[in-house]
Amino acid sequence: MDKALGNKIPEFNKKPGGAGGSGLAGLSSFGSGDHRSKLEIVVIILVAVVIIGGSEILLRLFNVPQYIIPKPTQIVTALFTEWHFLWPHIVITLYELLTGFFIGGSIGFILAAVITQFPFVEKVVTPYILLLVTTPMLALVPLLILRFGFGSEPRIIAVALASGPMVMINAATGFRRVDLAKIALARSFGASTLQIFTKIRIPMAMPMIIVGLMVGSIFGLLTAIGAEMVGGAEGLGNRLTYYSALIRMPQFFAIIFLLATIGISIYIFFFWLGKKWASWEA
């Protein structure tokens, strides 16, 4: 049974017997609820306080100008004072990310299901998927702008092209790691191909599917920001270019903080989703 399963799939939950599970990328502090995890969270917060407070003290001690490296207090101040200007750009970036990710993730999942069921289709599609994975989508943004204008459409398409292949590759890997003994048992009881796919393949592949969604969303966020920096007058990427050109570093780092917050939120959401839908492997 274990040999048929292949490589070990990612774990989202604690191991039996009270041992804390590492979860995605070994970051258990976001997912577990035991005493050890609470201690880890406290340590993480303390380290963040030391780093931020130490940076504030050193920058004041050496009197570093804000146009080189702004102080943490200046970044927080800029975040609050510029919030009413930044909020519409946050909404636009999230709209482009969510729309493009939904389109690309849906197509990627469907392609993963098709190529695992029909090997001939996989041989035809794989070269183009590899082309999309290895080609920076930002290189296509100017061409998309020429075709669709300076609205959100070119950036949505770029996000879909960047996130879709990641979802497809991980989902296809999960579909192939399904225990063949379970499929053989289901066929012996007369299960159809659709029943096997919905009742066995998708649940067994759910950990890899969620990993693919997480990776695809992160790639989509990076592509959306890069596309906004290349062209357009809206979005957080455009604000990065704007504040950088004016050497307004507190506002520049405030946007970086917002982007980091969005990225961490994506990770926490999919980690929670994995614990909810894919904790059975523990």
C-alpha positions in Angstrom: 0.0 0.0 0.0 2.7 2.5 1.0 4.8 1.6 -2.1 1.9 2.3 -4.4 1.3 5.6 -2.7 4.7 6.8 -3.8 6.4 9.8 -2.1 4.9 11.1 1.1 2.3 13.7 0.6 2.4 17.0 2.6 0.9 17.0 6.1 -1.4 19.6 7.5 -2.1 18.1 10.9 -0.4 16.8 14.0 0.9 13.3 14.1 -0.9 10.8 16.4 0.4 10.5 19.9 0.8 14.3 20.5 3.8 15.0 18.4 3.4 18.3 16.6 3.2 18.1 12.8 5.5 20.3 10.8 2.8 21.3 8.2 3.8 23.2 5.1 7.4 24.3 5.0 7.8 23.2 8.6 5.9 26.2 10.1 3.7 24.5 12.7 3.2 27.6 14.8 0.3 28.8 12.6 -1.6 25.5 12.7 -1.2 23.6 16.0 -2.9 24.5 19.2 -0.7 22.8 21.8 1.5 24.5 24.5 4.6 24.2 22.4 3.1 26.0 19.5 1.9 28.8 21.7 5.4 29.2 23.0 6.7 29.3 19.4 4.2 32.1 18.6 5.4 34.1 21.6 9.0 33.6 20.6 8.2 34.8 17.0 6.5 37.9 18.4 9.4 38.7 20.7 11.9 38.3 17.9 9.8 40.6 15.7 9.7 43.2 18.5 13.5 43.0 19.0 14.1 43.4 15.3 11.8 46.3 14.8 12.8 48.0 18.0 16.5 47.4 17.3 16.1 48.9 13.8 14.4 52.0 15.3 17.2 52.5 17.8 20.0 51.9 15.3 18.5 54.2 12.7 18.0 57.0 15.2 21.5 56.4 16.7 23.3 56.7 13.4 20.8 59.4 12.1 20.1 57.6 8.9 18.0 59.7 6.4 14.6 58.4 5.6 15.3 58.5 1.9 17.8 55.7 2.5 16.1 53.5 5.1 13.0 54.9 6.9 12.4 54.2 10.6 9.7 51.7 11.5 7.7 54.5 13.2 7.9 56.5 9.9 6.6 53.5 8.0 3.7 53.0 10.3 2.9 56.7 10.2 3.0 56.7 6.4 0.7 53.6 6.4 -2.0 55.5 8.4 -1.6 58.9 6.7 -1.7 57.4 3.2 -4.3 54.8 3.9 -7.2 56.6 2.2 -5.1 56.9 -1.0 -3.8 53.3 -0.8 -7.1 51.6 -0.1 -8.5 51.8 -3.7 -5.2 50.4 -5.0 -5.4 47.5 -2.6 -8.9 46.7 -3.8 -7.7 46.8 -7.5 -4.7 44.5 -6.8 -6.9 42.0 -4.9 -9.5 42.1 -7.6 -6.8 41.3 -10.3 -5.3 38.6 -8.1 -8.5 36.8 -7.2 -10.0 37.0 -10.6 -6.9 35.8 -12.4 -6.2 33.1 -9.8 -9.8 31.8 -10.1 -9.6 31.6 -13.9 -6.1 30.1 -13.9 -6.7 27.7 -11.0 -9.9 26.4 -12.5 -8.3 25.7 -15.9 -5.3 24.2 -14.2 -7.4 21.8 -12.1 -9.4 20.7 -15.1 -6.3 20.1 -17.2 -4.8 18.1 -14.4 -7.9 15.9 -14.2 -7.8 15.5 -18.0 -4.2 14.6 -18.5 -4.2 12.1 -15.7 -7.1 10.3 -17.3 -5.9 10.5 -20.9 -2.2 10.0 -21.4 -2.4 11.2 -25.0 -3.7 14.6 -24.0 -0.8 14.8 -21.5 1.8 14.3 -24.3 0.2 17.1 -26.3 -0.4 19.6 -23.5 2.9 19.1 -21.5 5.2 21.0 -23.8 3.0 24.1 -23.7 2.6 23.9 -19.9 6.4 23.8 -19.6 6.6 26.8 -21.9 4.2 28.7 -19.6 6.1 27.6 -16.4 9.6 28.6 -17.8 8.5 31.9 -19.5 8.2 35.0 -17.2 4.7 36.2 -17.6 5.8 39.8 -17.1 7.5 39.6 -20.5 4.0 39.2 -22.0 2.4 42.2 -20.2 3.4 44.8 -22.8 2.0 42.7 -25.5 -1.2 42.1 -23.5 -1.5 45.9 -22.9 -1.2 46.6 -26.6 -4.0 44.1 -27.2 -6.4 44.9 -24.3 -5.4 48.4 -23.2 -4.3 49.7 -19.8 -7.2 48.3 -17.8 -7.2 45.3 -15.5 -7.6 42.7 -18.2 -3.9 42.4 -19.2 -2.9 41.9 -15.6 -5.7 39.4 -14.9 -4.6 37.4 -17.9 -1.0 37.5 -16.7 -2.0 36.3 -13.3 -4.1 33.4 -14.8 -1.1 32.3 -17.0 1.2 32.4 -14.0 -1.0 30.6 -11.5 -2.7 28.0 -13.7 0.4 25.8 -14.5 1.3 25.7 -10.8 -2.1 24.4 -9.9 -2.1 21.9 -12.7 1.4 20.5 -12.0 0.7 19.9 -8.3 -2.9 18.6 -8.8 -1.7 16.2 -11.5 1.1 15.0 -9.1 -1.5 14.4 -6.4 -3.8 12.5 -8.8 -1.0 10.2 -9.8 -0.1 9.4 -6.1 -3.4 7.8 -5.4 -3.2 4.3 -3.9 -3.7 1.9 -6.8 -5.1 -0.8 -4.5 -8.0 1.5 -3.6 -8.8 2.1 -7.3 -8.6 -1.6 -8.0 -11.0 -2.3 -5.1 -13.4 0.3 -6.3 -13.4 -1.1 -9.8 -14.1 -4.6 -8.5 -17.2 -3.2 -6.9 -18.3 -1.7 -10.2 -17.4 2.0 -9.6 -17.3 4.2 -12.7 -14.4 6.4 -13.7 -16.3 9.5 -12.5 -17.0 7.9 -9.1 -13.4 6.8 -8.7 -12.2 10.4 -9.6 -14.6 12.2 -7.2 -14.6 9.7 -4.3 -11.0 8.5 -4.4 -8.6 10.6 -6.5 -9.7 14.1 -5.4 -9.8 13.3 -1.7 -6.5 11.5 -1.8 -4.9 14.3 -3.9 -6.4 17.1 -1.8 -3.0 17.9 0.1 -1.2 18.4 -3.2 -4.1 20.3 -4.7 -4.0 22.7 -1.8 -0.3 23.1 -2.1 -0.8 23.9 -5.8 -3.4 26.5 -5.0 -1.1 28.1 -2.4 1.9 28.2 -4.8 -0.3 29.4 -7.7 -1.7 32.2 -5.6 1.7 33.4 -4.5 2.9 33.3 -8.1 -0.2 35.2 -9.1 0.4 37.9 -6.5 4.0 38.4 -7.7 2.8 38.6 -11.3 0.1 41.0 -10.5 2.5 43.4 -8.7 5.1 43.1 -11.5 2.4 43.7 -14.2 1.2 46.8 -12.3 4.7 48.1 -12.2 5.1 47.5 -16.0 2.0 49.2 -17.1 -1.2 50.9 -15.8 -1.9 53.7 -13.3 -3.6 51.6 -10.6 -2.7 49.0 -8.0 0.0 48.5 -5.4 2.7 47.8 -7.9 2.0 51.1 -9.6 2.3 52.8 -6.2 5.7 51.2 -5.6 7.0 52.7 -8.8 5.4 56.1 -8.0 6.8 56.4 -4.5 10.2 55.1 -5.6 10.4 57.7 -8.3 9.6 60.4 -5.7 12.0 58.9 -3.2 9.2 58.7 -0.6 10.7 55.7 1.2 8.3 55.5 4.2 5.3 55.2 1.8 7.4 52.7 -0.3 8.1 50.4 2.6 4.5 50.8 3.8 3.3 49.2 0.5 5.9 46.4 0.9 4.5 45.8 4.4 1.0 45.5 2.9 2.2 43.1 0.2 3.9 41.0 2.9 0.7 41.0 4.9 -1.3 39.8 1.8 1.3 37.0 1.2 1.2 35.8 4.8 -2.6 35.9 4.7 -2.6 33.7 1.7 -0.3 31.2 3.4 -2.4 31.1 6.6 -5.6 30.7 4.6 -4.4 27.7 2.7 -2.8 26.2 5.8 -6.2 26.4 7.5 -7.9 25.0 4.4 -5.4 22.1 4.4 -6.1 21.3 8.1 -9.8 21.4 7.4 -9.9 19.4 4.2 -6.7 17.4 4.2 -6.0 16.5 7.8 -7.0 12.8 7.2 -3.4 11.8 6.3 -2.3 12.2 9.9 
